[in-house]
Amino acid sequence: MFAVDDIDDIVDRLRTHGAELPDEIAQYESTYRLCYLRGSAGIIVALAEQIG
């Protein structure tokens, strides 16, 4: 899992390189926004943005 400052920006930028968001960006309580991304090579990574 990678910690990011702006998950929406990172997802948008990675999509231009062929990454896919298999599910929506989820929110865990009022602390984190989380998502998984699948790259063009099929590798899946997780992103987390701390909020609040």
C-alpha positions in Angstrom: 0.0 0.0 0.0 1.2 3.5 -0.9 0.4 6.6 1.1 -0.6 9.5 -1.1 -1.6 13.1 -0.5 -4.4 13.3 -3.1 -5.9 10.0 -4.1 -8.2 11.5 -6.8 -5.2 13.2 -8.6 -3.1 10.0 -8.4 -5.9 7.8 -9.8 -6.6 10.3 -12.6 -2.9 10.4 -13.6 -2.5 6.6 -13.4 -5.5 6.1 -15.6 -3.8 8.0 -18.4 -1.1 5.3 -18.3 -3.6 2.4 -18.6 -4.4 1.7 -14.9 -7.9 0.6 -14.0 -9.9 1.1 -10.8 -11.6 -2.3 -10.3 -13.9 -0.8 -7.6 -14.7 2.6 -6.2 -12.6 4.6 -3.8 -13.7 3.6 -0.3 -13.7 5.6 2.9 -12.7 4.0 6.2 -14.4 5.9 9.0 -13.2 9.5 8.9 -9.5 8.6 8.7 -8.6 7.1 5.3 -9.7 7.0 1.6 -8.6 3.7 0.0 -8.5 2.1 -3.4 -6.9 -0.6 -5.5 -5.5 0.0 -9.0 -4.7 -2.6 -11.6 -1.8 -1.6 -13.9 -1.5 -2.4 -17.6 0.8 -5.4 -16.6 -1.9 -6.7 -14.3 -0.1 -5.7 -11.1 -2.4 -4.5 -8.4 -1.4 -1.7 -5.9 -3.3 -0.1 -3.1 -3.4 3.6 -2.3 -4.3 5.3 0.9 -5.0 9.0 1.6 -5.2 10.0 5.3 -8.0 12.5 5.8 -9.2 14.6 8.8 
